[in-house]
Amino acid sequence: MRLRILSALLIASLLATGCAASPPPPSPSPSVAPVTIPQIDAAHVTSVQVRLKGDLELASEQIAVTAQGDTVVLSGTVGTADERQRAESLARSVKGVEKVDNRIEVRPAQ
């Protein structure tokens, strides 16, 4: 009988000590999702669109903007060569844009 009681006490103390001595599991570190190329493309497109729509000369023009990496593609039509050049300059002024493929066409004068 004594042996059983001593064995039970020994097991209980080992379990209690083992549980208390084990460190808590590490808390998961907050993970930051990497920025992907489509996210960068979308950011460039949005930034260029905001600049074009905010420009008094170009706000009413229909200019499409797409991006692939650091290259922005402009397409659509504008009334003058100056507006075409202005759209390209605004696109180039966006941080992260390295190249502008300007496919904007100038509408013929009527």
Secondary structure, 3 states (H helix, E strand, C coil): CHHHHHHHHHHHHHHHHHHHHCCCCCCCCCCCCCCCHHHHHHHHHHHHHHHHHHCCCCCCCEEEEEEECCEEEEEEEECCHHHHHHHHHHHHCCCCCCEEEEEEEECCCC
